[in-house]
């Protein structure tokens, strides 16, 4: 039925009511399906998160009465050298866990795409990805053996004539944190390489063919085609690896336990020590909240850059 001005006539009231009822019923059924996941998320993520914020304003040993201290725990985190030092250590690990694996992953993925396509390329990607499926605890134990005084790393250095620089790498105050960073590179390089290789496979091969016809070198192709067209994949790699660096716990705990001294202590490990060893739950909660905000602050520019590039 059409009205005088040729617009569709409104649906009868009863028909509109039936449609509204059906829509509400479908929404209700949809929420029923989502409800179990929401409950699990609320109990195991949102509730602990809110309790952590609450505990950060109290002095509490985990069992006795809580004492309100306001922002004192936060002030302590920024004033105590051993606590603020863990934050600097975490940002140093970002270089090893994030920037180096992403940069190497770009180069390795580009080389695989250029010279090792087909079955051989699949084998290479699989081998590189294997560390990603190994438990981080096992990775820490393995590299603890490799970096020991009689480990494979020092034996190789002796074999090539560099025996004078051998040391217990994970027990050296100057090199322990960098040694942990090398473990992070080994674990995360495969993930970055596989993700970036997938992104390269989506790039139109005609772009590379045109560049080669024009006499472009591999480096020119890499800088002008590969990197600009992988902004989304690079953003994902940076997001995952930055979180892994700032929230590092397993590898550090197994490999060095934060030592020697506090040279490899990171916020995740320090939260565990404060809460379960020193029973300073309030201080541990304050450090955990600060760590969460640091992760958010670091990731916001990465995500914003990714959105800007995709919009363009």
Secondary structure by P-SEA (a helix, b strand, c coil): ccccccccccccaaaaaaaaaaaaaaaaaaaaaaaaaaaaaaaccaaaaaaaaaacccccccccbbbbbcaaaaaaaaacaaaaaaaaaaaaaaaaacaaaaaaaaaaaaaaacccccaaaaaaaaaaaccccccaaaaaaaaaaaaccccaaaaaaaaacccccccccccccccaaaaaaaaaaaacaaaaaaaaaaaaaaccaaaaaaaaaacccaaaaaaccccccaaaaaaaaaaaaaaaaaaccaaaaaccccccccccccaaaaaaaaaccccaaaaaaaaaaaaaaaaaaaaaaaaaaaaaaaac
